[in-house]
Amino acid sequence: MKRRILDGAFLDRLDAAALLLKNPMTGYFGGGRKARSYGSTVEFADFREYFPGDDIRRIDWNVYARFEKYFIRLFTDERQMHNQILIDCSASMACGEPEKAEQALRIAAAFGYLSVSAMDRVSYKLLKGNKAEDIGFTVYNKDSFYRAAQYLEDTEFEGETDLEQSIVTIDSPGYDDGLTIIISDFLTESDWKKAIDFLTYKRREVLCIQVLSPDELFPNFDGRVHMVDSESVGFDDPKNMRLRITRKMVEAYQRAFDEYEKELIDFCASREATFFTVSSEDPIEKVIFGKGYEAEIIK
């Protein structure tokens, strides 16, 4: 199924977001990134004692005049980040009204566009089954971004995704070189915690974006319903259930949902990862900037 995620209006909104973006999430966007190593930019970082072989042009003669010892100036290293965007392609993502899958692809496109606008590289990976399927090329500029967006529009959302296995077995996950964004509904029995632990072990910055439909966020069911699991293999699959929905059941669902959300938020915070939930009907500006911005910048 082809989903149209790029059009003139959407690109105009991304261009506006790129211009208005001012540190929505510290360290994710905004130009050259400060590395933990020292380099040759113009921004001073520290001094250290001179050793034979060091570049004598970095000796600070004012410091020498005071201490009669040679010290060299160290500067921060700015480098291009390699951001990876992981998209859960399970069948459950193809559900909802509006569809979660389309929102996930638009979010992936938006963050990819903002990354290349900030002169970073981007890799898109589709999480299917227990593997991460690479789209086949790295996005370096807007031309390659448009190619990637066309590829994403043909993405199939089907079957189940094991978030743990598909992420921990990624080829070339990188090490301390950028941001990993996981876009999923996180409605899974797989051990997503191990996936986040794996990425933080690789010293990646991690951003988890949970995409849910309005019905999942605020269920409004009543009476007898036939609940069909989107990842079931037929109507007789034991995952499917016939239920009589009561007000107490809805309240119990909301409590369980709140507890699960708290577990996701608390675990991510304990790993210095960022987690937030969006609705499949949220405008892309709200996803990027958070609450309160969309009214200001959507015309």
Phi, psi and chi 1 to 4 in degrees:
 res  aa     phi    psi   chi1   chi2   chi3   chi4
   1 MET       -  124.4  175.3 -178.9  176.3      -
   2 LYS   -89.7  127.5 -169.7  176.1 -174.8   67.5
   3 ARG  -111.0  130.1  -64.3  169.3  173.8   84.7
   4 ARG   -85.3  105.3 -175.1   68.4  174.9  170.0
   5 ILE  -106.6  -16.6   61.1  173.1      -      -
   6 LEU  -115.1  128.4  -76.1 -171.6      -      -
   7 ASP  -147.9  175.1   54.0   39.4      -      -
   8 GLY   -59.0  -42.4      -      -      -      -
   9 ALA   -64.9  -42.8      -      -      -      -
  10 PHE   -64.7  -42.0 -175.6   62.5      -      -
  11 LEU   -64.9  -37.1  -70.7  172.9      -      -
  12 ASP   -62.3  -39.9  -72.9  -16.5      -      -
  13 ARG   -67.3  -36.1  -68.3  161.7   70.6 -170.2
  14 LEU   -68.5  -39.3  -68.6 -175.7      -      -
  15 ASP   -62.2  -41.8  -80.7  -33.6      -      -
  16 ALA   -64.4  -39.5      -      -      -      -
  17 ALA   -64.7  -40.8      -      -      -      -
  18 ALA   -62.7  -35.6      -      -      -      -
  19 LEU   -75.6  -36.2  -70.5  172.8      -      -
  20 LEU   -86.8  -14.5  -69.0  168.9      -      -
  21 LEU   -62.7  120.1 -169.1   65.3      -      -
  22 LYS  -135.5   89.5  -67.5 -178.5  179.3  178.7
  23 ASN    50.0   56.7  -61.1  -38.0      -      -
  24 PRO   -66.4  -29.7   27.4  -35.3      -      -
  25 MET  -140.4  113.3  -69.2  163.6  -67.9      -
  26 THR   -53.0  126.4  -59.3      -      -      -
  27 GLY    90.3   -5.2      -      -      -      -
  28 TYR   -89.0  -42.1  -71.6  173.7      -      -
  29 PHE  -137.7  170.3  -61.9  103.9      -      -
  30 GLY   120.8   27.3      -      -      -      -
  31 GLY   103.9 -150.9      -      -      -      -
  32 GLY   -61.4  137.2      -      -      -      -
  33 ARG   -96.5  139.0  -54.4  -60.8 -166.9  -81.7
  34 LYS   -80.0  122.0  -55.3  -60.6 -174.6  -63.7
  35 ALA   -88.7  165.9      -      -      -      -
  36 ARG   -76.9  -17.1  -68.4 -176.0  176.6   88.5
  37 SER   -87.8  170.8   57.7      -      -      -
  38 TYR  -100.2  150.5  -66.6  110.4      -      -
  39 GLY  -143.6 -143.1      -      -      -      -
  40 SER  -128.4   32.5   55.8      -      -      -
  41 THR   -81.3 -178.1   68.1      -      -      -
  42 VAL   -91.6   -1.6  -64.2      -      -      -
  43 GLU   -90.5  116.2 -174.9  174.8  -21.8      -
  44 PHE   -66.0  142.1  172.2   76.9      -      -
  45 ALA  -121.7  -45.2      -      -      -      -
  46 ASP  -171.6  175.2 -157.9   -6.2      -      -
  47 PHE  -112.4  156.0  -69.0  104.5      -      -
  48 ARG  -148.4  160.2   74.0  162.4  168.5   79.8
  49 GLU   -66.0  143.2 -168.3  171.3  -11.0      -
  50 TYR   -70.0  138.4  171.2   83.0      -      -
  51 PHE  -124.0  145.8  -67.2  101.5      -      -
  52 PRO   -52.2  132.9  -26.6   34.9      -      -
  53 GLY   104.2  -19.4      -      -      -      -
  54 ASP   -68.2  155.7  -74.1  -24.8      -      -
  55 ASP   -69.2  114.6 -173.3  -12.6      -      -
  56 ILE   -66.8  -16.6   61.4  173.4      -      -
  57 ARG   -69.2  -14.5  -68.0  173.2  -62.7  179.2
  58 ARG   -94.6    0.5  -68.0 -165.9  177.7 -175.3
  59 ILE   -66.3  132.4  -66.4  175.5      -      -
  60 ASP   -93.2  106.7 -168.7  -54.2      -      -
  61 TRP   -74.5  -24.0  -63.0  105.2      -      -
  62 ASN   -66.5  -39.8  -68.5  -34.7      -      -
  63 VAL   -67.4  -39.3  174.2      -      -      -
  64 TYR   -60.8  -40.6  174.0   78.0      -      -
  65 ALA   -62.4  -30.6      -      -      -      -
  66 ARG   -83.4  -41.0  -69.0 -175.9   60.0 -168.6
  67 PHE  -111.8   -9.0  -61.0  104.2      -      -
  68 GLU    55.7   36.2  -64.5 -173.3   -8.7      -
  69 LYS  -137.2  149.5  -69.5 -174.8   67.8  174.0
  70 TYR   -86.3  126.8  -65.0  116.2      -      -
  71 PHE  -128.8  144.3  -73.2   87.0      -      -
  72 ILE  -108.2  152.2   65.7  169.7      -      -
  73 ARG   -85.1  135.6  -63.8 -175.3  -63.4  -88.1
  74 LEU  -108.7  142.7  -59.9  175.6      -      -
  75 PHE  -124.4  152.4  -60.5   89.0      -      -
  76 THR   -67.0  150.0   55.5      -      -      -
  77 ASP   -99.8  125.1 -179.6   22.4      -      -
  78 GLU  -105.5  133.8  -68.2 -174.6   -2.8      -
  79 ARG  -142.6  160.0   59.1 -177.9  179.0  178.2
  80 GLN   -76.7  128.3 -175.2 -176.2   48.9      -
  81 MET   -83.3  155.6  -66.7  -70.0   95.3      -
  82 HIS  -115.3  100.8 -175.6 -172.5      -      -
  83 ASN   -91.1  137.9  -61.3  -28.2      -      -
  84 GLN  -117.1  131.0  -62.3 -169.8   -6.0      -
  85 ILE  -115.4  114.6  -59.1  177.0      -      -
  86 LEU  -105.2  125.5  -43.8 -178.7      -      -
  87 ILE  -115.1  120.6  -53.7  169.0      -      -
  88 ASP   -69.5  117.1  176.2    2.5      -      -
  89 CYS  -106.3   29.5  -64.7      -      -      -
  90 SER   -73.9  162.2   61.0      -      -      -
  91 ALA   -62.9  -29.6      -      -      -      -
  92 SER   -64.1  -23.3   68.9      -      -      -
  93 MET   -74.2  -18.5  -69.5  -68.6  -70.6      -
  94 ALA   -85.6    6.9      -      -      -      -
  95 CYS   -98.4  172.3  -62.4      -      -      -
  96 GLY    97.5  160.8      -      -      -      -
  97 GLU  -139.4  105.5 -175.9   58.4   44.1      -
  98 PRO   -66.0  160.5  -14.4   27.8      -      -
  99 GLU   -68.1  134.7 -172.3 -171.3   53.6      -
 100 LYS   -64.6  -35.7  -67.7 -175.3  -72.2 -177.4
 101 ALA   -61.1  -43.7      -      -      -      -
 102 GLU   -64.7  -40.0 -176.4  167.8  -27.9      -
 103 GLN   -64.1  -41.6  177.4   74.4  -51.1      -
 104 ALA   -59.9  -42.6      -      -      -      -
 105 LEU   -68.1  -37.1  -66.8  175.0      -      -
 106 ARG   -67.2  -39.4  -76.7 -180.0  169.5  -98.3
 107 ILE   -63.3  -44.1  -67.8  170.2      -      -
 108 ALA   -60.6  -41.8      -      -      -      -
 109 ALA   -65.3  -42.7      -      -      -      -
 110 ALA   -62.7  -48.0      -      -      -      -
 111 PHE   -69.5  -31.9  -81.7   93.4      -      -
 112 GLY   -65.3  -43.2      -      -      -      -
 113 TYR   -64.0  -43.5 -170.2   86.5      -      -
 114 LEU   -65.9  -33.6  -66.6  174.2      -      -
 115 SER   -64.6  -49.3  -68.1      -      -      -
 116 VAL   -69.3  -28.3  -63.2      -      -      -
 117 SER   -65.5  -28.9  -64.5      -      -      -
 118 ALA   -91.9   12.7      -      -      -      -
 119 MET    67.4   29.4  -63.9 -179.7  -69.3      -
 120 ASP  -100.2  161.9  -70.6  -25.0      -      -
 121 ARG   -92.0  155.5  -65.5  179.1  -66.4  141.9
 122 VAL  -136.3  136.0  179.2      -      -      -
 123 SER  -118.6  130.4  -69.4      -      -      -
 124 TYR  -100.8  133.4  -74.9  106.3      -      -
 125 LYS  -132.4  131.6  -62.2 -176.0 -175.4  -63.6
 126 LEU   -99.1  119.0  -50.4  178.7      -      -
 127 LEU   -86.3  111.1  -52.8 -177.4      -      -
 128 LYS  -133.7  126.7  -61.3 -178.5  176.6 -177.2
 129 GLY    61.3 -123.0      -      -      -      -
 130 ASN  -112.9   25.2   58.9    2.5      -      -
 131 LYS  -132.0  158.0  -64.8 -178.6  179.9  178.9
 132 ALA  -108.4  113.1      -      -      -      -
 133 GLU   -89.6  117.8  178.5 -176.8  -61.7      -
 134 ASP   -79.1  144.1 -162.6  -76.6      -      -
 135 ILE   -76.0   -8.0   67.5  169.8      -      -
 136 GLY   107.6   -8.2      -      -      -      -
 137 PHE  -156.8  158.5   58.2   92.3      -      -
 138 THR   -96.0  140.7  -58.7      -      -      -
 139 VAL   -89.5  118.1  177.5      -      -      -
 140 TYR  -109.5  -26.7  -72.3   92.7      -      -
 141 ASN  -150.0 -176.3   51.8   36.9      -      -
 142 LYS   -70.3  -31.3  -71.2 -174.2  179.3  178.8
 143 ASP   -62.6  -47.0  -74.2  -18.8      -      -
 144 SER   -71.1  -26.7   55.2      -      -      -
 145 PHE   -62.8  -43.7  164.5   77.3      -      -
 146 TYR   -63.1  -37.9  -64.9  133.4      -      -
 147 ARG   -61.6  -44.7  -74.4  175.6   54.0 -149.5
 148 ALA   -63.6  -40.3      -      -      -      -
 149 ALA   -62.7  -39.4      -      -      -      -
 150 GLN   -64.6  -37.2  -70.0  176.2  -10.6      -
 151 TYR   -65.0  -44.0 -173.3  100.5      -      -
 152 LEU   -63.9  -32.1  -67.1  177.8      -      -
 153 GLU   -62.5  -21.9  -72.1 -179.4  -21.3      -
 154 ASP   -95.8    7.9  -68.4  -37.2      -      -
 155 THR   -63.4  133.3  -59.0      -      -      -
 156 GLU   -95.9  134.1  -64.6  -69.5  -22.3      -
 157 PHE  -110.7  107.5  -70.5   77.5      -      -
 158 GLU  -157.7  162.6   56.3 -170.3    4.3      -
 159 GLY    65.1 -160.2      -      -      -      -
 160 GLU  -110.4  154.8  -61.8 -175.1   42.8      -
 161 THR  -123.0  128.2  -65.9      -      -      -
 162 ASP   -93.1   99.5 -173.9  -32.0      -      -
 163 LEU   -58.7  -40.0  -72.7 -178.1      -      -
 164 GLU   -62.1  -58.8  176.5 -163.9   -8.2      -
 165 GLN   -65.5  -38.8  -74.8  -59.3  -49.9      -
 166 SER   -67.7  -26.7   59.6      -      -      -
 167 ILE   -90.6  -43.3  -68.0  175.0      -      -
 168 VAL   -71.4  -14.2  -57.8      -      -      -
 169 THR  -103.2   13.6   57.2      -      -      -
 170 ILE   -60.8  133.4  -72.9  177.0      -      -
 171 ASP   -73.2  133.7  -68.6  -27.3      -      -
 172 SER    52.2   64.0  -56.9      -      -      -
 173 PRO   -71.3  -11.9   27.8  -35.0      -      -
 174 GLY    85.4  164.3      -      -      -      -
 175 TYR  -145.0  115.7 -176.3   83.8      -      -
 176 ASP    53.5   40.2 -169.4   24.6      -      -
 177 ASP  -132.7   20.2   63.6  -12.8      -      -
 178 GLY   154.8 -160.9      -      -      -      -
 179 LEU  -108.8  138.2  166.4   69.2      -      -
 180 THR  -112.7  124.2  -62.4      -      -      -
 181 ILE  -108.6  123.1  -58.1  174.6      -      -
 182 ILE  -104.5  120.0  -54.7  172.6      -      -
 183 ILE  -111.7  113.2  -54.6  173.0      -      -
 184 SER  -158.5  164.4  171.5      -      -      -
 185 ASP   -85.5  -10.7   56.8   14.2      -      -
 186 PHE    56.3   22.8  -73.0   90.5      -      -
 187 LEU   -92.7   79.6  -58.1  178.8      -      -
 188 THR  -145.6  155.8  177.1      -      -      -
 189 GLU   -96.7   -4.1  -65.1 -179.4   -2.9      -
 190 SER   -74.9  162.1   69.6      -      -      -
 191 ASP   -85.6   81.0 -164.1  -19.6      -      -
 192 TRP   -62.7  -23.9   49.9  -93.1      -      -
 193 LYS   -63.6  -40.0  -66.2 -180.0 -179.8  178.8
 194 LYS   -65.9  -32.1  -71.7 -174.9  178.2  178.8
 195 ALA   -64.7  -43.9      -      -      -      -
 196 ILE   -67.7  -40.1  -65.4  172.1      -      -
 197 ASP   -59.4  -40.2  -81.9  -21.7      -      -
 198 PHE   -61.6  -45.1  169.8   76.6      -      -
 199 LEU   -68.4  -39.9  -65.7  170.6      -      -
 200 THR   -70.9  -30.5   54.5      -      -      -
 201 TYR   -62.1  -33.6  171.4   75.1      -      -
 202 LYS   -80.7    7.0  -66.1  -68.9 -175.6  179.6
 203 ARG    58.1   36.1  -61.0 -179.8   70.7  175.4
 204 ARG   -87.5  144.2  -55.3  -79.4  -59.0  172.5
 205 GLU   -72.7  139.2  -69.0 -173.6   69.6      -
 206 VAL  -124.9  131.1  179.5      -      -      -
 207 LEU  -126.2  119.3  169.8   60.8      -      -
 208 CYS  -106.8  121.9  -61.4      -      -      -
 209 ILE  -114.5  113.8  -56.5  176.6      -      -
 210 GLN   -91.8  122.5 -177.0 -176.6   42.0      -
 211 VAL  -106.6  120.6 -178.2      -      -      -
 212 LEU  -129.3  154.3  -64.1  175.2      -      -
 213 SER   -82.6  160.9   67.8      -      -      -
 214 PRO   -56.3  -36.7  -28.2   36.7      -      -
 215 ASP   -66.6  -31.0  -78.5  -17.6      -      -
 216 GLU   -76.0  -33.7  -69.8  168.1  -26.2      -
 217 LEU   -76.6  -41.1  -72.4  165.9      -      -
 218 PHE  -136.6   79.2  -52.4  106.0      -      -
 219 PRO   -62.2  140.5   22.5  -32.8      -      -
 220 ASN  -135.0   51.1 -171.1   26.6      -      -
 221 PHE   -98.7  153.6  -61.4  107.0      -      -
 222 ASP  -156.7  142.1 -170.8   22.0      -      -
 223 GLY    84.5 -159.3      -      -      -      -
 224 ARG   -85.0  130.0  -62.6 -174.7 -179.9  -81.9
 225 VAL  -138.1  154.5  -64.3      -      -      -
 226 HIS  -107.5  107.3 -174.1 -169.1      -      -
 227 MET   -86.4  115.3  -52.0  -67.9  -72.7      -
 228 VAL  -107.3  117.3  178.4      -      -      -
 229 ASP   -67.7  129.2 -168.2  -59.0      -      -
 230 SER   -63.8  -20.4   59.1      -      -      -
 231 GLU  -103.5   12.1  -63.6  173.4    1.3      -
 232 SER   -76.9  165.9   64.4      -      -      -
 233 VAL  -107.7   13.5  -66.6      -      -      -
 234 GLY   160.7  169.5      -      -      -      -
 235 PHE   -66.7  -23.1  -78.1  100.8      -      -
 236 ASP   -87.8   -0.7  -65.2  -30.2      -      -
 237 ASP   -60.2  132.8 -167.5  -54.6      -      -
 238 PRO   -62.6  -12.8   18.3  -31.1      -      -
 239 LYS   -67.6  -26.3  -68.0 -179.5  179.9  179.3
 240 ASN   -81.7  148.4  -56.7  -33.0      -      -
 241 MET  -142.7  145.3  -66.6 -178.3  -70.5      -
 242 ARG  -102.3  123.6  -66.5 -176.2 -177.4  -85.2
 243 LEU  -133.4  156.1  -61.6  171.7      -      -
 244 ARG  -107.7  107.7 -177.8  177.3  178.8  -84.5
 245 ILE   -79.9  124.9  -56.4  -64.2      -      -
 246 THR  -114.8  168.9   64.5      -      -      -
 247 ARG   -61.0  -38.4 -173.6  172.7 -153.5  169.2
 248 LYS   -64.6  -36.1  -72.7 -173.4  176.2 -179.8
 249 MET   -66.4  -39.6  -68.5  177.7   70.3      -
 250 VAL   -64.2  -41.7  173.5      -      -      -
 251 GLU   -64.3  -39.5  -68.9  172.3   -8.4      -
 252 ALA   -65.3  -40.2      -      -      -      -
 253 TYR   -59.7  -44.8  168.2   88.2      -      -
 254 GLN   -63.9  -38.4 -160.8   64.7   60.1      -
 255 ARG   -65.9  -44.2  -73.7 -166.2  -60.6  -89.1
 256 ALA   -64.2  -39.7      -      -      -      -
 257 PHE   -62.6  -45.5  174.4   82.0      -      -
 258 ASP   -62.3  -39.7  -68.8  -17.0      -      -
 259 GLU   -65.7  -40.5  -70.9  175.3    4.4      -
 260 TYR   -67.0  -41.1 -175.9   53.0      -      -
 261 GLU   -60.4  -42.5  -69.9  -68.6  -77.4      -
 262 LYS   -63.7  -38.7 -174.5  176.2 -173.9  -56.4
 263 GLU   -62.6  -43.9 -179.5 -176.7    0.5      -
 264 LEU   -62.5  -47.6  -77.5  159.0      -      -
 265 ILE   -63.7  -47.4  -66.6  168.0      -      -
 266 ASP   -65.0  -41.3  -70.0  -11.9      -      -
 267 PHE   -66.1  -45.5 -178.3   83.4      -      -
 268 CYS   -60.7  -42.3  -72.2      -      -      -
 269 ALA   -62.1  -37.0      -      -      -      -
 270 SER   -67.6  -19.5   72.6      -      -      -
 271 ARG  -106.2   11.6  -60.1  -56.5 -167.1  -93.0
 272 GLU    58.2   32.1  -62.8 -174.9  -15.0      -
 273 ALA  -102.0  158.9      -      -      -      -
 274 THR  -105.5  137.6  -59.1      -      -      -
 275 PHE  -135.1  134.8  173.0   88.6      -      -
 276 PHE  -152.5  160.6   62.1   86.1      -      -
 277 THR  -111.7  138.5  -59.5      -      -      -
 278 VAL  -127.8  156.1  -59.2      -      -      -
 279 SER   -89.8  151.0  169.1      -      -      -
 280 SER   -65.9  -11.4   60.3      -      -      -
 281 GLU  -101.0    0.2   64.9 -179.2   -1.9      -
 282 ASP   -68.4  138.4  -75.6  -18.2      -      -
 283 PRO   -66.9  151.9   22.8  -31.7      -      -
 284 ILE   -62.7  -29.9 -161.8   64.2      -      -
 285 GLU   -63.6  -36.4  -68.0   86.7   -8.5      -
 286 LYS   -67.0  -37.2 -178.3  176.4  179.7  180.0
 287 VAL   -62.9  -43.0  176.1      -      -      -
 288 ILE   -75.7  -47.4  -62.5  169.4      -      -
 289 PHE   -97.4  -19.6  -66.4  100.2      -      -
 290 GLY    93.6 -178.4      -      -      -      -
 291 LYS   -65.4  142.1  -64.7  178.4  179.8  178.0
 292 GLY    99.3  -19.3      -      -      -      -
 293 TYR   -88.7  -31.6  -74.9   86.5      -      -
 294 GLU   -62.2  -35.8   64.0  -85.5   13.7      -
 295 ALA   -66.9  -31.1      -      -      -      -
 296 GLU   -76.2  -36.0  177.1 -177.9  -15.0      -
 297 ILE  -108.7   -8.3   62.6  178.8      -      -
 298 ILE   -90.2  121.4  -62.8  174.9      -      -
 299 LYS  -108.9      -  -56.7  -62.9 -176.9 -177.4
